[in-house]
Amino acid sequence: MADETQTASTSSAPAVADAPSVSKAKPAKKAPHPRSPAAQSPSVQLSKALSYFLRHGALKESLPITPDGYISVPLLLAKPRIRQIDMAPENGDFTKDGKKKLKRVTVEDIKEAVKGKEGEKKRFEMKEEGDEVFVRAVQGHSLESVTELDHVVLSLNNLQVLELREGDQGKQPEAHDKNHSEATTEEEVGQSLDGLPPGVEILHGTTPDAWEKIKASGGLSKMKRNHIHLARGRPGVPGVGSGMRPTSPLLIHIDMLSALRDGISFQLASNGAVLTAGEDSKGILPLKYVSKVEERKSGKVIWRREDGRGDNLEKV
Protein backbone atom coordinates (compact mmCIF):
# COMPACT_ATOMS: atom_id res chain seq x y z
CA MET A 1 0.00 0.00 0.00
CA ALA A 2 2.77 2.31 0.90
CA ASP A 3 4.45 1.47 -2.39
CA GLU A 4 1.28 2.34 -4.35
CA THR A 5 0.92 5.70 -2.54
CA GLN A 6 4.53 6.52 -3.23
CA THR A 7 4.09 5.57 -6.87
CA ALA A 8 0.95 7.66 -7.27
CA SER A 9 2.53 10.62 -5.58
CA THR A 10 5.54 10.34 -7.84
CA SER A 11 3.52 9.98 -10.98
CA SER A 12 1.37 13.03 -10.20
CA ALA A 13 4.41 15.32 -9.80
CA PRO A 14 4.73 17.89 -12.57
CA ALA A 15 7.32 17.09 -15.21
CA VAL A 16 10.53 19.07 -14.95
CA ALA A 17 11.90 20.36 -18.22
CA ASP A 18 15.48 19.47 -19.07
CA ALA A 19 17.92 22.31 -18.44
CA PRO A 20 19.05 23.88 -21.66
CA SER A 21 22.48 22.69 -22.72
CA VAL A 22 25.16 25.32 -22.36
CA SER A 23 27.91 25.16 -24.94
CA LYS A 24 31.32 25.59 -23.39
CA ALA A 25 33.32 28.45 -24.80
CA LYS A 26 36.59 27.42 -26.34
CA PRO A 27 39.56 28.56 -24.27
CA ALA A 28 41.37 31.53 -25.71
CA LYS A 29 44.39 30.58 -27.73
CA LYS A 30 47.55 31.26 -25.77
CA ALA A 31 49.99 33.70 -27.22
CA PRO A 32 53.16 31.97 -28.41
CA HIS A 33 56.26 32.16 -26.23
CA PRO A 34 58.41 35.14 -27.27
CA ARG A 35 61.25 32.78 -28.18
CA SER A 36 59.15 30.36 -30.22
CA PRO A 37 59.32 30.65 -34.03
CA ALA A 38 55.62 31.54 -34.15
CA ALA A 39 56.37 34.80 -32.32
CA GLN A 40 59.40 35.73 -34.41
CA SER A 41 59.70 37.41 -37.78
CA PRO A 42 61.08 35.34 -40.67
CA SER A 43 64.36 37.30 -40.58
CA VAL A 44 64.85 36.51 -36.88
CA GLN A 45 64.05 32.83 -37.47
CA LEU A 46 66.62 32.73 -40.28
CA SER A 47 69.27 34.51 -38.20
CA LYS A 48 68.80 32.10 -35.30
CA ALA A 49 68.92 29.07 -37.60
CA LEU A 50 72.12 30.30 -39.22
CA SER A 51 73.67 30.99 -35.81
CA TYR A 52 72.89 27.44 -34.71
CA PHE A 53 74.35 25.75 -37.77
CA LEU A 54 77.40 28.01 -38.17
CA ARG A 55 78.37 28.34 -34.50
CA HIS A 56 77.35 25.09 -32.87
CA GLY A 57 75.46 22.51 -34.91
CA ALA A 58 77.46 21.83 -38.08
CA LEU A 59 78.95 18.51 -36.95
CA LYS A 60 75.73 17.30 -35.33
CA GLU A 61 73.82 18.14 -38.52
CA SER A 62 76.47 16.52 -40.76
CA LEU A 63 77.32 19.81 -42.46
CA PRO A 64 80.90 20.09 -43.76
CA ILE A 65 82.54 23.16 -42.20
CA THR A 66 85.97 24.56 -43.04
CA PRO A 67 88.59 25.41 -40.40
CA ASP A 68 87.76 29.08 -40.99
CA GLY A 69 84.07 28.44 -40.32
CA TYR A 70 82.47 28.48 -43.77
CA ILE A 71 79.54 26.25 -44.80
CA SER A 72 78.07 25.90 -48.30
CA VAL A 73 74.87 27.96 -48.64
CA PRO A 74 73.02 25.34 -50.80
CA LEU A 75 73.65 22.73 -48.08
CA LEU A 76 72.17 25.07 -45.48
CA LEU A 77 69.13 25.79 -47.65
CA ALA A 78 68.39 22.05 -47.79
CA LYS A 79 68.16 21.72 -43.99
CA PRO A 80 64.57 21.27 -42.65
CA ARG A 81 65.04 23.96 -40.00
CA ILE A 82 65.65 26.49 -42.77
CA ARG A 83 63.24 24.98 -45.33
CA GLN A 84 60.32 25.36 -42.90
CA ILE A 85 60.80 29.13 -42.56
CA ASP A 86 58.15 31.10 -44.45
CA MET A 87 59.73 34.36 -45.62
CA ALA A 88 56.29 35.77 -46.54
CA PRO A 89 53.81 34.54 -43.92
CA GLU A 90 51.22 37.15 -44.95
CA ASN A 91 51.01 36.22 -48.65
CA GLY A 92 47.84 34.11 -48.27
CA ASP A 93 48.62 31.69 -51.12
CA PHE A 94 47.32 28.14 -50.65
CA THR A 95 47.59 24.84 -52.47
CA LYS A 96 44.55 22.95 -53.84
CA ASP A 97 44.33 20.86 -50.66
CA GLY A 98 44.28 23.97 -48.44
CA LYS A 99 47.89 24.07 -47.31
CA LYS A 100 49.62 27.42 -47.21
CA LYS A 101 52.35 27.91 -49.77
CA LEU A 102 55.67 28.78 -48.15
CA LYS A 103 58.08 31.27 -49.61
CA ARG A 104 61.29 29.32 -49.08
CA VAL A 105 64.54 30.91 -47.95
CA THR A 106 66.80 31.82 -50.87
CA VAL A 107 70.44 32.78 -51.29
CA GLU A 108 69.30 36.41 -51.47
CA ASP A 109 67.59 36.06 -48.07
CA ILE A 110 70.83 34.78 -46.58
CA LYS A 111 72.70 37.70 -48.15
CA GLU A 112 70.25 40.04 -46.43
CA ALA A 113 70.85 38.23 -43.11
CA VAL A 114 74.59 38.70 -43.60
CA LYS A 115 74.11 42.38 -44.39
CA GLY A 116 71.90 42.87 -41.33
CA LYS A 117 70.01 45.99 -40.36
CA GLU A 118 71.74 49.31 -39.80
CA GLY A 119 73.03 49.54 -36.24
CA GLU A 120 72.91 45.77 -35.63
CA LYS A 121 76.03 43.83 -34.80
CA LYS A 122 77.63 41.96 -37.67
CA ARG A 123 76.94 38.25 -37.18
CA PHE A 124 77.85 36.63 -40.50
CA GLU A 125 80.19 36.89 -43.49
CA MET A 126 79.88 35.48 -47.01
CA LYS A 127 82.32 34.60 -49.75
CA GLU A 128 82.03 33.27 -53.31
CA GLU A 129 84.38 30.77 -54.91
CA GLY A 130 83.48 30.33 -58.55
CA ASP A 131 79.80 29.47 -58.65
CA GLU A 132 79.68 28.41 -54.99
CA VAL A 133 78.54 30.64 -52.13
CA PHE A 134 79.63 30.12 -48.52
CA VAL A 135 78.66 31.75 -45.23
CA ARG A 136 80.18 31.76 -41.74
CA ALA A 137 79.56 33.22 -38.29
CA VAL A 138 81.99 35.96 -37.26
CA GLN A 139 82.21 34.83 -33.63
CA GLY A 140 80.49 32.79 -30.91
CA HIS A 141 81.63 29.32 -32.00
CA SER A 142 81.63 26.28 -29.76
CA LEU A 143 83.01 24.05 -32.53
CA GLU A 144 86.59 23.10 -31.73
CA SER A 145 87.32 22.47 -35.42
CA VAL A 146 86.84 26.17 -36.25
CA THR A 147 90.31 27.53 -35.52
CA GLU A 148 91.26 29.76 -38.45
CA LEU A 149 88.92 32.74 -38.25
CA ASP A 150 90.34 36.02 -39.52
CA HIS A 151 90.73 37.49 -36.05
CA VAL A 152 93.52 39.95 -35.35
CA VAL A 153 95.78 38.91 -32.47
CA LEU A 154 96.11 41.87 -30.12
CA SER A 155 99.31 42.90 -28.38
CA LEU A 156 100.69 45.89 -26.55
CA ASN A 157 102.09 47.04 -29.91
CA ASN A 158 98.94 47.14 -32.04
CA LEU A 159 96.22 48.48 -29.76
CA GLN A 160 95.49 51.19 -32.32
CA VAL A 161 93.37 48.61 -34.18
CA LEU A 162 90.81 49.00 -31.36
CA GLU A 163 90.18 52.62 -32.36
CA LEU A 164 86.50 53.54 -32.53
CA ARG A 165 85.36 54.94 -35.86
CA GLU A 166 81.72 55.73 -36.50
CA GLY A 167 80.25 53.42 -39.10
CA ASP A 168 82.96 50.79 -38.65
CA GLN A 169 82.57 47.45 -36.91
CA GLY A 170 86.27 47.48 -36.13
CA LYS A 171 89.32 49.05 -37.67
CA GLN A 172 91.25 46.43 -39.59
CA PRO A 173 95.03 46.55 -39.03
CA GLU A 174 97.64 47.16 -41.65
CA ALA A 175 99.68 44.20 -42.86
CA HIS A 176 102.55 45.29 -40.63
CA ASP A 177 100.31 45.02 -37.56
CA LYS A 178 99.17 41.52 -38.51
CA ASN A 179 102.72 40.32 -39.06
CA HIS A 180 104.06 41.86 -35.85
CA SER A 181 101.13 41.42 -33.49
CA GLU A 182 102.97 39.61 -30.71
CA ALA A 183 105.07 41.66 -28.27
CA THR A 184 107.51 39.06 -27.00
CA THR A 185 110.52 40.96 -25.67
CA GLU A 186 110.98 43.54 -22.94
CA GLU A 187 112.19 46.00 -25.59
CA GLU A 188 109.00 45.54 -27.61
CA VAL A 189 106.82 45.94 -24.52
CA GLY A 190 108.73 49.10 -23.61
CA GLN A 191 107.89 50.54 -27.01
CA SER A 192 104.20 49.70 -26.73
CA LEU A 193 101.34 52.17 -26.48
CA ASP A 194 100.69 53.80 -23.13
CA GLY A 195 97.08 52.66 -23.13
CA LEU A 196 93.93 52.05 -25.11
CA PRO A 197 92.83 54.41 -27.89
CA PRO A 198 90.58 57.32 -26.81
CA GLY A 199 87.08 56.25 -25.82
CA VAL A 200 87.89 52.54 -25.78
CA GLU A 201 86.82 50.52 -22.74
CA ILE A 202 87.08 46.73 -22.67
CA LEU A 203 83.77 45.63 -21.18
CA HIS A 204 81.76 42.48 -20.54
CA GLY A 205 78.00 42.82 -20.16
CA THR A 206 76.28 40.65 -17.58
CA THR A 207 73.45 40.37 -15.03
CA PRO A 208 73.52 40.62 -11.23
CA ASP A 209 72.98 36.85 -10.84
CA ALA A 210 75.73 36.05 -13.35
CA TRP A 211 78.11 38.50 -11.61
CA GLU A 212 77.64 36.64 -8.31
CA LYS A 213 78.56 33.39 -10.09
CA ILE A 214 81.59 35.05 -11.69
CA LYS A 215 82.84 36.15 -8.26
CA ALA A 216 82.19 32.72 -6.76
CA SER A 217 84.05 30.94 -9.59
CA GLY A 218 87.02 33.30 -9.55
CA GLY A 219 86.58 34.87 -12.98
CA LEU A 220 84.79 35.08 -16.32
CA SER A 221 84.33 31.78 -18.15
CA LYS A 222 84.02 31.08 -21.86
CA MET A 223 81.46 28.42 -20.89
CA LYS A 224 80.85 26.10 -23.89
CA ARG A 225 82.12 28.61 -26.42
CA ASN A 226 85.63 29.07 -27.73
CA HIS A 227 85.97 32.59 -26.33
CA ILE A 228 84.76 35.07 -23.74
CA HIS A 229 83.10 37.96 -25.59
CA LEU A 230 84.04 41.56 -24.76
CA ALA A 231 83.11 44.94 -26.23
CA ARG A 232 85.30 47.96 -26.99
CA GLY A 233 82.83 50.32 -25.35
CA ARG A 234 79.33 50.85 -24.06
CA PRO A 235 76.21 49.94 -26.04
CA GLY A 236 75.21 52.72 -28.41
CA VAL A 237 78.64 54.34 -28.63
CA PRO A 238 79.42 54.90 -32.36
CA GLY A 239 81.93 52.44 -33.74
CA VAL A 240 81.80 49.95 -30.87
CA GLY A 241 80.23 47.15 -32.93
CA SER A 242 79.60 43.83 -31.20
CA GLY A 243 80.63 42.25 -27.92
CA MET A 244 77.68 42.46 -25.54
CA ARG A 245 73.91 42.60 -25.36
CA PRO A 246 72.75 46.24 -25.32
CA THR A 247 70.37 45.47 -22.43
CA SER A 248 73.03 44.08 -20.07
CA PRO A 249 72.36 45.69 -16.66
CA LEU A 250 75.97 45.43 -15.45
CA LEU A 251 79.26 46.38 -17.12
CA ILE A 252 82.41 44.52 -16.08
CA HIS A 253 85.55 46.56 -16.84
CA ILE A 254 88.47 44.40 -17.99
CA ASP A 255 92.10 45.39 -17.41
CA MET A 256 93.25 44.06 -20.75
CA LEU A 257 96.65 45.74 -20.61
CA SER A 258 97.62 43.83 -17.45
CA ALA A 259 96.27 40.63 -18.95
CA LEU A 260 98.30 41.14 -22.13
CA ARG A 261 101.46 41.76 -20.09
CA ASP A 262 100.78 38.48 -18.29
CA GLY A 263 100.59 36.59 -21.57
CA ILE A 264 96.82 36.19 -21.96
CA SER A 265 95.75 36.21 -25.60
CA PHE A 266 93.12 38.60 -26.96
CA GLN A 267 91.78 38.89 -30.51
CA LEU A 268 89.73 41.42 -32.45
CA ALA A 269 86.94 39.97 -34.59
CA SER A 270 85.89 41.58 -37.87
CA ASN A 271 82.65 42.83 -36.26
CA GLY A 272 84.55 44.75 -33.57
CA ALA A 273 84.15 42.29 -30.70
CA VAL A 274 87.17 41.51 -28.53
CA LEU A 275 87.64 37.82 -27.75
CA THR A 276 89.76 35.89 -25.26
CA ALA A 277 90.02 32.21 -24.42
CA GLY A 278 91.14 33.09 -20.90
CA GLU A 279 94.19 32.14 -18.91
CA ASP A 280 94.29 28.35 -19.09
CA SER A 281 92.62 25.24 -20.45
CA LYS A 282 89.60 25.93 -18.24
CA GLY A 283 88.83 29.07 -20.23
CA ILE A 284 88.78 31.43 -17.24
CA LEU A 285 89.76 35.12 -17.21
CA PRO A 286 90.66 35.54 -13.52
CA LEU A 287 88.96 38.10 -11.34
CA LYS A 288 92.22 39.99 -10.83
CA TYR A 289 91.79 41.37 -14.36
CA VAL A 290 88.44 42.95 -13.46
CA SER A 291 89.05 46.56 -12.42
CA LYS A 292 85.46 47.45 -11.50
CA VAL A 293 81.80 46.63 -12.08
CA GLU A 294 79.14 49.28 -12.62
CA GLU A 295 75.42 49.52 -13.24
CA ARG A 296 74.92 50.37 -16.90
CA LYS A 297 72.03 52.82 -16.45
CA SER A 298 73.07 54.68 -13.30
CA GLY A 299 76.85 54.41 -13.60
CA LYS A 300 77.04 53.39 -9.94
CA VAL A 301 80.13 51.31 -9.17
CA ILE A 302 79.09 48.23 -7.20
CA TRP A 303 82.49 46.53 -7.01
CA ARG A 304 86.04 47.77 -7.38
CA ARG A 305 89.49 46.23 -7.34
CA GLU A 306 91.50 47.82 -4.55
CA ASP A 307 94.92 48.03 -6.21
CA GLY A 308 96.33 47.96 -9.72
CA ARG A 309 96.72 44.19 -10.10
CA GLY A 310 93.95 42.65 -8.05
CA ASP A 311 95.92 41.30 -5.09
CA ASN A 312 93.29 42.74 -2.76
CA LEU A 313 89.65 42.92 -3.68
CA GLU A 314 86.88 44.78 -1.97
CA LYS A 315 83.23 45.53 -2.53
CA VAL A 316 82.07 49.14 -2.46
Buried (B, 14 or more C-beta within 10 A) or exposed (E): EEEEEEEEEEEEEEEEEEEEEEEEEEEEEEEEEEEEBEEBEBBBBBBBBBBBBBBBBBEEBEBEBBEBBBBBBEBBBEBEBBEEBBBEEEEEEEEEEEEEEBBBBEBEBBBBBBEBEEEEBBBBBBEEEEEEBBBBBBBBBBBEEBEEBBBBBBBBBBBBBBBBEEEBBBBEBEEEBBEBBBBEEEEBBEEBBEEBBEBBBBBBBBEEEBBEEBBEEEBBBBEEBBBBBBBBBBBEBEBBBBBBBEEBBBBBBBBBBBBBBEEBBBBBBBBBBBBBBBBEEEBBBBBBBBBBBBEBEEEEEBBBBEEEBBEEBEEE
